[in-house]
Amino acid sequence: MRLVVTGGRDYRDTARVFSALDDLHARRPISALIEGEADGLDKRARVWAIRNGVPVQPCPAPWDDIDHPDAVVRYSRSGKPYDVTAGTRRNQQMIDEWQPDFGLVFPGGIGTADMRRRLVAAGIPFEEVANA
């Protein structure tokens, strides 16, 4: 099963991530893990996959691609320009390009909610992981 994970960049409960992935993997073996390369949940899920011999498909958001035709440019606190829409485009790319069979949704914010909506729209089944 090709699994896409989503959750907050501030999600730090490594034990909960590992437990949820262990449980799902026991029920439905994970053949690939698709993650967005953000801090928090994504990096923890990546560690789990590497430790369990599951191939990882990283999908980082192209925040620096301010020349993209759909880019909406904003500036960081340090004054660096970035494309605020890069995360939502990356979320759709994870679905379109990597075609997950299932999703695991951890607590998160706006980006996580966007990915959850995209899973629903694509008809991809998923489970939500509650805070412990």
C-alpha positions as CSV (number, residue, x, y, z in Angstrom):
1,M,0.0,0.0,0.0
2,R,1.3,3.4,-1.0
3,L,0.7,5.7,2.0
4,V,0.7,9.5,2.1
5,V,1.1,11.1,5.5
6,T,0.1,14.6,6.5
7,G,0.2,16.5,9.7
8,G,1.6,19.6,11.4
9,R,5.1,20.9,11.0
10,D,5.0,21.4,14.8
11,Y,3.8,17.8,15.5
12,R,6.5,16.4,17.7
13,D,5.0,13.2,19.2
14,T,7.5,10.7,17.8
15,A,6.2,7.8,19.9
16,R,2.6,8.5,18.6
17,V,3.8,8.7,14.9
18,F,5.8,5.4,15.3
19,S,2.9,3.7,17.0
20,A,0.3,4.7,14.4
21,L,2.5,3.7,11.6
22,D,3.4,0.4,13.3
23,D,-0.3,-0.3,13.8
24,L,-1.3,0.5,10.2
25,H,1.7,-1.4,8.8
26,A,0.7,-4.5,10.7
27,R,-2.9,-4.3,9.3
28,R,-2.0,-3.1,5.7
29,P,1.7,-3.4,4.8
30,I,3.1,-0.1,3.6
31,S,5.1,-0.5,0.4
32,A,6.0,3.2,0.1
33,L,5.7,6.3,2.3
34,I,4.9,9.6,0.6
35,E,5.7,12.7,2.7
36,G,6.1,16.4,2.2
37,E,9.6,16.9,3.7
38,A,8.3,19.4,6.3
39,D,9.5,19.6,9.9
40,G,7.4,17.8,12.5
41,L,5.3,14.9,11.3
42,D,6.9,14.4,7.9
43,K,10.4,14.0,9.2
44,R,9.3,11.6,11.9
45,A,7.3,9.5,9.5
46,R,10.4,9.4,7.2
47,V,12.6,8.1,10.1
48,W,10.0,5.4,10.8
49,A,10.0,4.4,7.1
50,I,13.8,4.2,6.9
51,R,14.0,2.1,10.1
52,N,11.4,-0.3,8.7
53,G,12.9,-0.6,5.2
54,V,9.9,1.2,3.6
55,P,10.9,3.3,0.5
56,V,10.3,7.0,1.0
57,Q,9.0,9.3,-1.7
58,P,9.8,12.9,-0.5
59,C,7.7,15.7,-2.0
60,P,9.1,19.0,-0.8
61,A,7.2,22.1,-1.5
62,P,9.0,24.5,-3.9
63,W,8.7,27.5,-1.7
64,D,11.6,29.3,-3.6
65,D,9.9,28.9,-7.0
66,I,8.5,32.5,-7.1
67,D,8.5,32.4,-10.9
68,H,5.8,29.6,-11.1
69,P,2.8,30.9,-13.0
70,D,0.5,30.4,-10.1
71,A,2.9,31.8,-7.5
72,V,1.7,34.1,-4.8
73,V,4.8,35.9,-3.5
74,R,5.1,36.9,0.1
75,Y,8.1,37.8,2.2
76,S,9.5,36.0,5.2
77,R,10.5,37.9,8.4
78,S,14.0,38.0,7.0
79,G,12.8,39.6,3.7
80,K,13.2,36.5,1.6
81,P,10.5,36.0,-1.1
82,Y,8.6,32.7,-1.1
83,D,5.5,31.3,-2.9
84,V,2.7,30.9,-0.4
85,T,0.8,28.5,-2.7
86,A,3.7,26.0,-3.0
87,G,2.4,23.9,-0.2
88,T,-1.1,23.4,-1.7
89,R,0.5,22.6,-5.1
90,R,2.8,20.1,-3.4
91,N,-0.2,18.5,-1.7
92,Q,-2.0,17.9,-5.0
93,Q,1.3,16.7,-6.6
94,M,1.5,14.0,-3.9
95,I,-1.9,12.7,-5.0
96,D,-1.5,13.1,-8.7
97,E,2.1,12.0,-9.2
98,W,2.5,9.4,-6.5
99,Q,-1.0,8.0,-6.4
100,P,-1.4,7.0,-2.8
101,D,-3.7,4.1,-1.9
102,F,-4.4,5.4,1.6
103,G,-3.7,8.4,3.8
104,L,-2.8,8.9,7.5
105,V,-3.8,12.3,8.8
106,F,-2.2,13.5,12.0
107,P,-3.1,16.8,13.9
108,G,-2.0,19.9,12.1
109,G,-3.1,23.2,10.7
110,I,-4.1,24.8,7.4
111,G,-1.8,22.7,5.3
112,T,-3.0,19.5,6.9
113,A,-6.6,20.5,6.4
114,D,-5.9,21.2,2.8
115,M,-4.4,17.8,2.3
116,R,-7.3,16.1,4.1
117,R,-9.7,17.9,1.7
118,R,-7.7,16.8,-1.3
119,L,-7.8,13.1,-0.1
120,V,-11.6,13.4,0.2
121,A,-11.9,15.0,-3.2
122,A,-9.7,12.3,-4.8
123,G,-11.7,9.5,-3.1
124,I,-8.6,8.2,-1.2
125,P,-9.5,6.5,2.0
126,F,-7.7,7.7,5.2
127,E,-7.5,7.4,8.9
128,E,-7.2,10.3,11.3
129,V,-4.8,10.0,14.2
130,A,-6.0,11.8,17.3
131,N,-3.6,13.3,19.9
132,A,-2.8,10.8,22.6
